[in-house]
Each structure stands twice: as C-alpha cells, then as structure tokens.
Amino acid sequence: MKMRVGDYYGELKRVRVHAGKTQNLFHVALSVEGDKFFKRLTNGRSSKELMFLRENGRPWSYYHFRVQLTKASEKANIKPEVTPHKLRHTFASKAAMAGIPLKVIASQLGHKTTVMVDRYYAHLSPDYVDKEIEEKMPDILS
C-alpha cells in the first residue's frame, strides 16, 4: 500500500517492496502478466506517486483492502474468506507445485532462507502429490 510508481523497474521486470514486519527492502521478479499489469498501472505517472489508489483517488489502507477482499470472497462464495496472508500462501504453494525452487520462492516472499517457506508456506495439494507420484514413480515390480 506504500509502494510508489518509482518502485516498478520496467527494464528489469521487478518491483521493490518494503516488508511490513521487518521493514526490509527486497525486489520481486515479475511474471509476464505481472510486468504488463505494472507497466499499465505506471504509464505516464510520476515516480513519487503512490502506486495504488482507491477509486476516489485516496491511498489504500489495510482496512479498505481487507473490506474489498471480504466482499470479493463473499461474491465468489469463497469460504473461508481470502486474506492478504492467504494470498502469500497460495502464491508459495502454486510456485512450489510449478517446480520453482524453494530458494526462489523464499526470495520472492522476502525471506533470507527457505525454512519458513518449507515449513509454513509451500504446501502441496493432495491432487498434486498424487499426480507427481503417478507420473514419476518408477514401477518397482517390473
């Protein structure tokens, strides 16, 4: 919510993020889709402007963001509701199941090591585990 337009580095396809809890500064690599999103969002704007503004032009607060997530969860009939923290977990899990190394996922989340990602974030869905075993486990009896 405090990100500025200048925190997007289009030539590098990255954004600079200030971690809330630790106040650490780290860079997040963007997917093609993410890069297109930030390119569109920052086009023609001053680098000092806040990146994300509400429809009324005012800055987002955590409260306003949570209200919108709650409304979207209700509208999409998602239970339990989506939270910012659950979005981090979803990203980490999807990235792990896509084969992205834990060190890369940790870096994207602003962690220095893979311990937190391995222990708390990168959960594998049962369907994913079943598919991986079915596809990659060699036949033992033949």
VEXDRENDREN-880383 format. One line per field, with one value per atom (N, C-alpha, C): residue in one letter; atom name; x, y, z. Coordinates in pm, 1 decimal. Example, Ala and Ser with C-alpha at 12.3 -4.5 7.8 and 13.67 -1.06 7.14 Angstrom:
<pts>
aa = [A,A,A,S,S,S] $
at = [N,CA,C,N,CA,C] $
east = [1319.0,1230.0,1320.0,1285.0,1367.0,1290.0] $
north = [-569.0,-450.0,-330.0,-225.0,-106.0,3.0] $
up = [780.0,780.0,780.0,708.0,714.0,787.0] $
</pts>
This chain:
<pts>
aa = [M,M,M,K,K,K,M,M,M,R,R,R,V,V,V,G,G,G,D,D,D,Y,Y,Y,Y,Y,Y,G,G,G,E,E,E,L,L,L,K,K,K,R,R,R,V,V,V,R,R,R,V,V,V,H,H,H,A,A,A,G,G,G,K,K,K,T,T,T,Q,Q,Q,N,N,N,L,L,L,F,F,F,H,H,H,V,V,V,A,A,A,L,L,L,S,S,S,V,V,V,E,E,E,G,G,G,D,D,D,K,K,K,F,F,F,F,F,F,K,K,K,R,R,R,L,L,L,T,T,T,N,N,N,G,G,G,R,R,R,S,S,S,S,S,S,K,K,K,E,E,E,L,L,L,M,M,M,F,F,F,L,L,L,R,R,R,E,E,E,N,N,N,G,G,G,R,R,R,P,P,P,W,W,W,S,S,S,Y,Y,Y,Y,Y,Y,H,H,H,F,F,F,R,R,R,V,V,V,Q,Q,Q,L,L,L,T,T,T,K,K,K,A,A,A,S,S,S,E,E,E,K,K,K,A,A,A,N,N,N,I,I,I,K,K,K,P,P,P,E,E,E,V,V,V,T,T,T,P,P,P,H,H,H,K,K,K,L,L,L,R,R,R,H,H,H,T,T,T,F,F,F,A,A,A,S,S,S,K,K,K,A,A,A,A,A,A,M,M,M,A,A,A,G,G,G,I,I,I,P,P,P,L,L,L,K,K,K,V,V,V,I,I,I,A,A,A,S,S,S,Q,Q,Q,L,L,L,G,G,G,H,H,H,K,K,K,T,T,T,T,T,T,V,V,V,M,M,M,V,V,V,D,D,D,R,R,R,Y,Y,Y,Y,Y,Y,A,A,A,H,H,H,L,L,L,S,S,S,P,P,P,D,D,D,Y,Y,Y,V,V,V,D,D,D,K,K,K,E,E,E,I,I,I,E,E,E,E,E,E,K,K,K,M,M,M,P,P,P,D,D,D,I,I,I,L,L,L,S,S,S] $
at = [N,CA,C,N,CA,C,N,CA,C,N,CA,C,N,CA,C,N,CA,C,N,CA,C,N,CA,C,N,CA,C,N,CA,C,N,CA,C,N,CA,C,N,CA,C,N,CA,C,N,CA,C,N,CA,C,N,CA,C,N,CA,C,N,CA,C,N,CA,C,N,CA,C,N,CA,C,N,CA,C,N,CA,C,N,CA,C,N,CA,C,N,CA,C,N,CA,C,N,CA,C,N,CA,C,N,CA,C,N,CA,C,N,CA,C,N,CA,C,N,CA,C,N,CA,C,N,CA,C,N,CA,C,N,CA,C,N,CA,C,N,CA,C,N,CA,C,N,CA,C,N,CA,C,N,CA,C,N,CA,C,N,CA,C,N,CA,C,N,CA,C,N,CA,C,N,CA,C,N,CA,C,N,CA,C,N,CA,C,N,CA,C,N,CA,C,N,CA,C,N,CA,C,N,CA,C,N,CA,C,N,CA,C,N,CA,C,N,CA,C,N,CA,C,N,CA,C,N,CA,C,N,CA,C,N,CA,C,N,CA,C,N,CA,C,N,CA,C,N,CA,C,N,CA,C,N,CA,C,N,CA,C,N,CA,C,N,CA,C,N,CA,C,N,CA,C,N,CA,C,N,CA,C,N,CA,C,N,CA,C,N,CA,C,N,CA,C,N,CA,C,N,CA,C,N,CA,C,N,CA,C,N,CA,C,N,CA,C,N,CA,C,N,CA,C,N,CA,C,N,CA,C,N,CA,C,N,CA,C,N,CA,C,N,CA,C,N,CA,C,N,CA,C,N,CA,C,N,CA,C,N,CA,C,N,CA,C,N,CA,C,N,CA,C,N,CA,C,N,CA,C,N,CA,C,N,CA,C,N,CA,C,N,CA,C,N,CA,C,N,CA,C,N,CA,C,N,CA,C,N,CA,C,N,CA,C,N,CA,C,N,CA,C,N,CA,C,N,CA,C,N,CA,C,N,CA,C,N,CA,C,N,CA,C,N,CA,C,N,CA,C,N,CA,C,N,CA,C,N,CA,C,N,CA,C,N,CA,C,N,CA,C,N,CA,C,N,CA,C,N,CA,C,N,CA,C,N,CA,C,N,CA,C,N,CA,C] $
east = [81.3,0.0,85.8,212.0,302.4,391.1,372.6,454.8,433.4,542.5,539.2,558.2,514.7,528.5,675.4,766.9,909.9,963.9,882.5,924.8,911.9,857.4,849.0,967.8,1044.8,1159.3,1126.0,1064.4,1017.3,1126.7,1244.8,1354.8,1404.8,1384.1,1425.7,1309.9,1187.9,1067.2,1063.6,1081.5,1083.0,1010.0,967.3,917.1,995.2,1012.4,1078.4,969.7,990.5,890.4,954.3,883.6,925.5,844.3,910.4,840.0,781.8,654.9,584.7,643.2,660.5,706.8,851.5,938.0,1082.0,1134.6,1056.9,1098.7,1215.3,1242.5,1347.3,1301.8,1397.4,1372.3,1415.6,1329.1,1366.7,1299.2,1346.6,1293.4,1219.8,1110.0,1028.7,1031.6,1071.3,1069.0,924.0,890.2,753.0,736.2,621.6,584.7,552.7,533.3,494.1,365.2,269.3,141.0,160.8,245.0,271.6,338.3,433.0,500.8,402.7,314.1,212.2,122.9,85.0,-0.6,67.2,192.4,261.1,294.6,324.9,351.2,227.4,111.8,-14.3,-45.8,-20.7,-53.1,35.2,160.1,254.7,269.0,214.9,231.9,190.1,285.8,257.1,245.1,279.4,266.7,402.2,402.1,523.5,575.6,706.6,767.4,739.0,704.1,678.7,535.2,445.2,304.7,291.9,191.6,160.2,113.5,158.1,125.4,-23.9,-80.4,-219.2,-306.5,-407.3,-503.0,-644.0,-728.5,-867.6,-938.4,-1059.9,-1135.8,-1153.6,-1156.7,-1174.2,-1041.1,-931.9,-801.3,-723.3,-783.2,-715.2,-632.1,-533.2,-450.0,-528.8,-484.9,-542.7,-490.6,-572.8,-529.0,-551.0,-489.3,-508.7,-657.0,-726.4,-869.7,-949.0,-926.3,-1000.2,-970.2,-845.0,-806.1,-876.3,-879.4,-946.2,-1095.8,-1158.6,-1301.5,-1327.2,-1243.6,-1262.1,-1239.1,-1139.5,-1116.9,-1234.6,-1289.6,-1405.2,-1524.1,-1549.2,-1659.6,-1638.7,-1516.9,-1487.5,-1503.1,-1460.6,-1475.7,-1622.5,-1703.6,-1847.0,-1910.5,-1874.7,-1931.6,-1894.7,-1772.1,-1725.8,-1758.3,-1824.7,-1861.8,-1739.1,-1631.3,-1509.0,-1512.7,-1504.1,-1504.3,-1394.6,-1312.3,-1307.0,-1259.2,-1285.2,-1256.7,-1107.3,-1078.7,-941.5,-885.9,-760.0,-689.1,-555.6,-491.9,-360.6,-261.3,-264.4,-171.6,-200.3,-327.1,-361.5,-316.0,-313.2,-263.9,-114.5,-38.4,104.3,120.8,39.7,46.7,10.3,-92.6,-135.2,-24.4,36.5,147.8,258.0,299.4,409.3,374.8,253.3,212.4,207.4,146.7,138.8,278.7,366.9,503.5,577.3,561.5,626.9,574.2,443.4,384.9,420.0,463.5,508.1,655.4,719.1,858.7,958.7,912.4,1004.7,1081.4,1213.7,1292.5,1254.0,1261.4,1224.5,1305.6,1432.1,1515.4,1458.5,1408.2,1348.5,1218.8,1136.7,1010.6,1039.8,1138.1,1175.7,1215.9,1293.8,1337.6,1217.8,1123.1,1004.1,918.9,921.9,843.9,920.3,1048.2,1129.4,1197.8,1205.8,1275.0,1419.6,1509.2,1650.6,1683.7,1604.7,1628.0,1498.1,1507.9,1390.4,1312.2,1360.5,1298.5,1150.1,1117.0,976.8,890.7,945.7,871.1,841.8,942.6,926.4,830.2,842.4,762.3,619.3,600.7,469.9,399.9,473.1,410.5,382.8,484.0,473.2,406.5,277.3,201.0,167.5,172.8,140.7,0.6,-80.1,-215.8,-210.4,-305.4,-307.8,-316.6,-391.6,-401.6,-265.4,-190.0,-56.5,34.6,34.3,117.0,79.3,-51.6,-98.2,-48.3,-61.8,-21.9,128.5,207.6,352.8,397.2,339.0,375.4,334.4,213.2,163.2,250.8,290.0,366.0,515.0,573.4,718.8,776.0,691.8,744.1,765.7,885.7,910.3,835.8,807.8,746.7,849.0,811.0,902.8,896.7,781.9,763.5,797.7,826.0,854.5,1003.6] $
north = [-119.7,0.0,126.4,111.6,227.0,231.4,136.5,129.3,253.5,303.8,419.9,374.6,456.9,427.3,398.1,470.6,451.1,318.9,243.9,112.2,4.1,40.6,-52.8,-27.3,-132.1,-124.8,-202.3,-133.7,-198.2,-265.9,-202.1,-261.2,-391.7,-408.6,-530.1,-626.8,-580.4,-657.8,-698.7,-596.2,-616.1,-501.1,-528.1,-422.9,-428.0,-312.8,-301.7,-303.5,-383.3,-399.0,-370.8,-297.0,-273.9,-368.9,-465.6,-563.9,-494.8,-525.7,-461.6,-489.4,-616.9,-653.2,-612.4,-647.6,-629.0,-497.6,-430.0,-307.0,-330.5,-458.6,-490.3,-451.9,-421.7,-387.0,-505.6,-549.5,-657.6,-637.1,-709.3,-697.9,-825.4,-808.0,-920.6,-924.4,-1039.7,-1059.2,-1075.9,-1018.0,-1022.5,-1123.6,-1187.3,-1271.7,-1180.8,-1238.0,-1159.4,-1083.7,-1154.2,-1092.6,-979.4,-1002.8,-900.5,-778.0,-800.3,-688.7,-605.0,-670.3,-597.8,-515.3,-574.0,-504.4,-376.5,-388.0,-270.3,-168.7,-214.2,-122.9,-37.0,-102.2,-31.2,64.2,19.3,97.9,222.5,213.7,323.5,416.6,377.8,454.9,601.0,692.4,835.5,895.5,820.7,872.2,910.0,1001.9,1045.5,934.7,918.8,813.3,831.1,950.0,977.0,942.1,926.3,895.1,758.3,745.6,613.9,525.7,402.2,309.1,279.1,247.3,201.2,305.4,351.0,447.5,390.9,425.0,381.7,461.8,422.1,490.4,639.2,676.2,817.0,893.3,825.9,890.2,889.3,837.5,832.2,704.3,706.8,587.2,471.7,350.6,232.4,221.1,169.1,131.7,-18.5,-79.4,-223.0,-251.9,-167.8,-184.9,-187.6,-89.0,-82.6,-204.3,-246.6,-363.1,-488.1,-506.6,-623.6,-623.0,-506.4,-496.3,-542.8,-498.3,-537.5,-687.4,-743.6,-888.3,-966.3,-917.0,-982.5,-979.9,-865.2,-853.6,-946.5,-949.1,-1035.5,-1182.6,-1218.7,-1357.2,-1395.6,-1305.6,-1331.9,-1345.6,-1254.6,-1255.9,-1384.5,-1432.9,-1554.7,-1680.4,-1660.5,-1772.0,-1853.6,-1782.4,-1846.2,-1847.6,-1967.2,-1982.4,-2079.3,-2049.0,-1922.2,-1809.5,-1687.1,-1572.8,-1557.6,-1492.3,-1464.2,-1352.0,-1366.2,-1262.0,-1236.7,-1123.0,-1099.7,-1211.5,-1260.1,-1365.4,-1495.1,-1526.0,-1646.0,-1633.7,-1511.5,-1491.0,-1524.3,-1490.5,-1526.0,-1677.7,-1745.5,-1891.8,-1953.3,-1898.9,-1950.7,-1932.5,-1814.2,-1791.0,-1894.2,-1911.9,-2003.4,-2146.6,-2189.2,-2325.4,-2346.5,-2252.4,-2263.2,-2261.9,-2178.3,-2171.9,-2303.5,-2360.5,-2488.4,-2598.6,-2601.1,-2704.5,-2683.5,-2560.5,-2532.8,-2569.1,-2613.7,-2655.3,-2544.2,-2429.4,-2319.9,-2356.5,-2345.8,-2383.0,-2302.5,-2367.6,-2302.1,-2175.0,-2173.2,-2053.5,-1935.4,-1962.1,-1855.3,-1807.8,-1901.4,-1865.1,-1782.2,-1825.6,-1751.3,-1608.3,-1594.1,-1461.8,-1375.2,-1433.4,-1359.6,-1314.3,-1391.6,-1357.0,-1266.7,-1242.9,-1156.8,-1230.2,-1363.0,-1441.8,-1464.5,-1470.2,-1491.9,-1640.2,-1727.7,-1871.4,-1940.1,-2070.5,-2146.6,-2207.1,-2190.9,-2256.9,-2222.2,-2095.2,-2052.7,-2101.9,-2094.6,-2138.0,-2287.1,-2364.0,-2508.9,-2547.8,-2481.8,-2519.1,-2466.2,-2342.7,-2278.6,-2236.9,-2215.5,-2155.6,-2251.9,-2325.5,-2402.1,-2537.7,-2535.2,-2658.7,-2720.6,-2851.9,-2921.8,-2979.8,-2958.6,-3012.4,-3164.3,-3237.0,-3383.0,-3426.9,-3354.9,-3388.2,-3377.4,-3274.7,-3255.7,-3372.3,-3408.3,-3518.8,-3647.4,-3675.9,-3796.0,-3798.8,-3687.1,-3678.1,-3697.5,-3633.4,-3646.4,-3790.7,-3857.6,-3996.4,-4085.4,-4065.7,-4146.6,-4130.3,-4006.0,-3979.0,-4010.9,-3993.2,-4000.5,-4117.6,-4187.2,-4300.9,-4420.1,-4476.1,-4590.1,-4715.2,-4804.5,-4931.4,-5013.2,-5061.6,-5135.0,-5286.0,-5332.1,-5476.7,-5526.7,-5437.5,-5487.2,-5491.9] $
up = [0.0,0.0,0.0,39.4,40.1,-83.8,-174.1,-294.0,-380.0,-434.3,-522.8,-667.8,-759.9,-901.9,-934.3,-872.0,-894.5,-841.9,-768.5,-719.0,-826.3,-940.1,-1053.0,-1144.3,-1170.4,-1259.6,-1386.7,-1481.5,-1603.4,-1682.9,-1689.8,-1767.9,-1705.4,-1574.8,-1504.7,-1478.6,-1504.4,-1474.8,-1327.5,-1242.6,-1097.4,-1028.1,-905.4,-817.9,-687.1,-626.7,-496.5,-390.1,-287.9,-182.4,-46.4,36.0,174.2,260.8,322.5,405.4,527.3,556.2,666.4,802.9,836.6,970.7,994.8,901.7,922.3,869.0,786.9,719.2,623.2,592.3,495.3,355.6,272.4,133.2,47.6,-43.3,-133.8,-268.2,-367.6,-502.5,-540.1,-610.6,-655.0,-807.5,-861.5,-1006.3,-1050.0,-1164.5,-1213.6,-1326.1,-1327.2,-1440.1,-1558.2,-1674.0,-1791.3,-1760.4,-1699.8,-1663.5,-1562.6,-1461.9,-1360.4,-1419.4,-1509.3,-1573.9,-1655.3,-1729.6,-1807.4,-1715.4,-1601.3,-1505.1,-1455.8,-1410.8,-1356.6,-1464.8,-1583.0,-1694.7,-1721.7,-1725.2,-1748.8,-1633.1,-1510.8,-1391.3,-1377.0,-1423.3,-1401.9,-1521.5,-1634.8,-1757.7,-1740.2,-1764.5,-1761.3,-1622.4,-1519.2,-1382.6,-1324.8,-1229.9,-1162.3,-1070.7,-1064.8,-983.0,-833.8,-791.7,-649.5,-605.6,-702.9,-669.8,-604.5,-518.0,-465.1,-580.5,-578.9,-687.2,-691.5,-575.3,-569.5,-501.3,-574.4,-520.6,-535.1,-440.8,-449.0,-558.5,-590.6,-696.5,-669.3,-540.8,-506.6,-505.7,-544.7,-552.2,-421.7,-317.9,-187.5,-175.6,-86.2,-67.4,-5.8,-35.7,27.1,169.7,256.7,390.6,401.5,500.0,519.0,539.3,613.0,639.2,508.2,421.2,294.4,207.1,207.3,128.8,180.0,312.6,371.5,341.6,347.4,317.3,174.1,80.2,-59.7,-79.5,-11.4,-19.7,37.8,147.4,208.3,112.9,52.5,-43.2,-162.2,-213.8,-328.8,-291.0,-170.1,-123.4,-114.6,-60.0,-48.7,-187.2,-277.6,-412.5,-486.5,-464.8,-531.8,-451.4,-336.6,-248.4,-203.9,-169.0,-120.2,31.4,88.3,232.9,272.0,369.3,440.8,348.4,390.0,304.1,275.5,165.9,125.6,212.6,252.4,326.8,257.1,283.7,223.5,256.4,378.7,418.5,342.3,319.7,243.1,97.8,45.2,-90.2,-98.7,6.2,10.2,9.8,92.1,98.3,-37.3,-100.1,-230.5,-333.4,-335.8,-428.0,-405.0,-280.2,-249.7,-288.4,-259.0,-292.9,-444.0,-514.8,-660.9,-722.2,-670.3,-721.4,-697.4,-577.6,-546.3,-638.3,-659.7,-745.1,-892.9,-927.8,-1064.7,-1081.2,-972.3,-979.8,-954.9,-908.3,-878.1,-750.7,-752.1,-633.8,-509.0,-393.0,-267.0,-242.5,-282.0,-262.8,-341.2,-460.8,-542.2,-478.0,-430.9,-364.0,-239.4,-160.5,-39.2,-74.3,-178.9,-222.7,-262.4,-333.6,-377.5,-258.7,-150.7,-31.5,64.6,34.8,120.5,233.6,224.6,327.0,285.2,382.8,353.7,336.7,397.6,385.9,344.3,317.7,274.2,390.3,513.0,628.8,641.9,640.8,656.9,540.3,420.8,302.0,310.5,343.5,352.1,463.8,576.4,693.1,687.5,640.6,655.4,526.3,419.8,301.9,187.2,144.9,20.9,44.1,65.4,86.0,-50.1,-55.8,-179.2,-168.3,-270.6,-268.1,-282.7,-222.0,-236.5,-382.9,-465.0,-607.3,-675.7,-639.9,-697.1,-657.4,-529.8,-482.1,-555.0,-564.0,-633.9,-778.4,-847.8,-988.3,-1003.5,-917.2,-924.5,-903.4,-804.1,-777.0,-894.5,-942.9,-1054.9,-1179.4,-1208.6,-1330.0,-1318.1,-1199.8,-1191.8,-1113.2,-1039.4,-961.7,-1053.3,-1052.9,-1140.1,-1091.2,-1184.3,-1145.8,-1067.6,-952.0,-867.4,-899.3,-938.2,-956.7,-1095.6,-1188.1,-1324.0,-1350.9] $
</pts>
